[in-house]
């Protein structure tokens, strides 16, 4: 039954726990066995907690006594390695960091522990999460399980690849410009970047004004349960929103019918960027699905996305410069692309930086006005599906054209699977809501998920398993 357990979303695992058809111990064992058999090909993990089985046994006891802590009790959750788990090192994907164990959990990990979830491992990321592919001098190349020659995206590439291949049903990622949504799109998983401040995060570090913490899952409902847990308050984050006590999973069933929804369909966001035909069609098909359900759909671009991207470039380079400014001894150990970003940051004066921050607020006001006329935007996550790793040279500066504006303005946004290309790679769309409209974005994602279904993960995993077995025997 182990392989079957690895293919189930968390909501179905918990249903098995409740009927004692399976236990958290069974699931944790199945996940660890799958990691052992498949992660050598994918390279999604950098650390596994020694006490994962012990945590599973504690959860099993709670279920046996009818006292689970939450709908997440006993669910394995992996954590991106720029988020701290007490007792494990937090390496940020970098050779410049310490091997010493973190003394405290980050806020989201603390909330997951309180919910009984099993935070069992750390997933790979590029050097300090600085780019949208996942490779680093510390951990090497992470690959897309749909096609090992392709990237899973970044910077939460290990998180998304792990969930796609069933090495745990849920992962926690971070998103500073698209780092949850792009890997989710490339792997066929569901990725949700909450509103800025919705999920407390500490320490925020140099990317603190841009970074969001959120889930990557196999279905929208699992993400909603995760958001309910990790959005609980933590005083360590000065930027955190007031706690509203929302039950986001319940909210999936409590929204009105799509008939009153006002949707902006924007296949390019008004940018001079070439979008692959499969991606363009996914956006228009998603909009058409909502139109068939009675929603009002208008072909219109949000304002000033190009300006948001320019501000993002300025702030990102400044952040990279700040990050690396004290690294005289470790500079040579950094990814060359991070070095390039940091060098570019040297040219950003205090006046330019302050001007970018001021413009950010002005751009936010124009987009707020746009969302008074439109409830959600449907647009691409990235101009293409997952790219071959061989095409990504170190000189390439890949840019999150369609996702960074959401980070600049703190908007909730999701990446949702909509189908497969002829080359058997997932295609996704992005759903963006106005400020603090997290529940609406999750609900709209759930509506589309019911229409398009979920990616054929089990088919992919069988093919990867067969390939891994053949390589081992050879």
Secondary structure, 3 states (H helix, E strand, C coil): CHHHHHCCCHHHHHHHHHHCCCCHHHHHHHHHHHHHHHHHHHCCEEEECCCHHHHHHHHHHHHHCCCCCCCCCCCEEEEECCCCCECCECCCCCCCCCCCEECCCCHHHHHHHHCCCEEEEEECCCHHHCCCCCEECCCEECEECCEEEEECCCCCHHHHHHHHCCCCCEEEEEECCCCCHHHHHHHCCEEEECCCCCCCCCCCCCCCCCCEEEEEECCHHHHHHHHHHHCCCCCCCCCCCCCCCCCHHHHCCCCCCHHHCEEEECCCCCCCCCCCHHHHHHHHHHHHHHHHCCCEEEECCCCCHHHHHHHHHHHHHHHHHHHHCCCCCCHHHCCHHHHHHHHHHCCCCHHHHHHHHHHHHHHHHHHHHHCCCCCEEEECCCCCCCCEHHHCCCCCCCCCCCCHHHHHHCCCEEEEEEEECCCCCEEEEEEEECCCCHHHHHHHHHHHHHHHCCCCHHHHHHHHHHHHHHHHHC
